Structure formats: C-alpha cells, structure tokens
Amino acid sequence: MDELEECNVPVTYAETDVDDGILDILRCLPVKYRDVFLLKYSGNMDNDEIAKVLNITEGTIRQRLSRGKIMIQEALNKREENNEIHGNNG
C-alpha cells in the first residue's frame, strides 16, 4: 500500500485539536488519495461524479477512499502513540 509522503507540515495547533491534525494528514496523503477525499468530502461529490471528473472507475474511487481512510487512521494512531511517549496526553 502507498505510504504517507514524508511531510513536514508545521504544527500550528494544539495537539488535542484532532480536526487540524486530520487536515495536516490529508495534506500528506499521496495525491491520488487526497484528490478523491477532497472531491468527496469537501466538494460533496458522489462517487460517480468523482469517477467522471478523474476519469477512473467507481470501484477505484471506493478503493482509494478505503485505503485513504486506513492511512489516515494509521497516521492518527502514530501521532497518539508519539504524544503518549512524549508525555503529551492532551
């Protein structure tokens, strides 16, 4: 599976602010996953609309959304583990 790009997004929020953390993680997703997420959740587009815009199948859209969600969850878990290790329990 694709890995999150090595990304040095500056931390400009409180560590407890999960929404901003997710935005930072989204910025680090590989483009093919980020584009689908932005169209789906920011652009409020249906899978069939995204498929037409990106010229890929709806199955590919579903796959990228699923894999992207896993990547986001793994990144959030890693951040949580790092916060626990460094004593930033929120």
N, C-alpha and C positions, 0 to 999 in steps of 0.2 A: 504494500500500500504506500502511497505517496506520504512523505513526511511533511510536517510543517516546515516552511522555509526558515532558515536561520534568520531571525528577525530581531533587531534591536529597537523595539518600539519604546520610546521614553515613557516611563511610568509617571503620569501626571494626575493620578487619582489615588484615593485611599484604597489600600489593599482589600478592604471589605466591600468595595463597590464592584459587585460582580458584573453589572451591565457594561461598565467601561472595560473590564477585563475581557469580556467576550468580544467587544469591538476590537481590542488590540489583537486578540487571537484571530479574528476574522481577517484582519489586515495581513496576517502572516500565512493564511491559507494559500495553497497553490491557486493560481488564477482560475483554473477550470472549476474548482470548487467554490471559490469566492464569488465568481460571476453568477453561478446558479443560486447561491444563497442570497445575494443582493437582489436579483430579479424576483426571487420567490418571496422573500420576507420584507424587503424594502420597497420593491416595485409592485408587490401584491399581485404577481402574475401566477396564473395556473401553469401546471407542468406542460400542457400542450402549447401554451403561448411561449414559454421559455424554449421549448424544443424548436419552434419555428424561428425564433429570434437567433438562436445559436446554431441552427441547422444540425441538430442532433436528435436522437430518438427520445421519447418519453422515458423509456427504460434507462437510458443513460442519465437522464435528469434524476430519476429516483435513486439510481446507484450513487451519483455524486452527492445528493443530499444525505443519503445514509452514511456514506464514508466520511463526508464532511462533519456530520454530527459526531461520529466516533472520534475524529481528530480533535474536535473542539472539546469533547468530554475528557479525552486523554490529556489535553493541554491544561484544562481546568484542574484535573486531579494532580498533575505535576506541580502546578502553582500552589495548590493546597498543601501538598507534601513539603514543598520548599518553605512555605510560610510556617509550617509546624516545626521543621528542622531549625529555622532561624528564630523561632520564638514569636512569630507574628500571628498569633491565633485569632486575631480580629478583635 
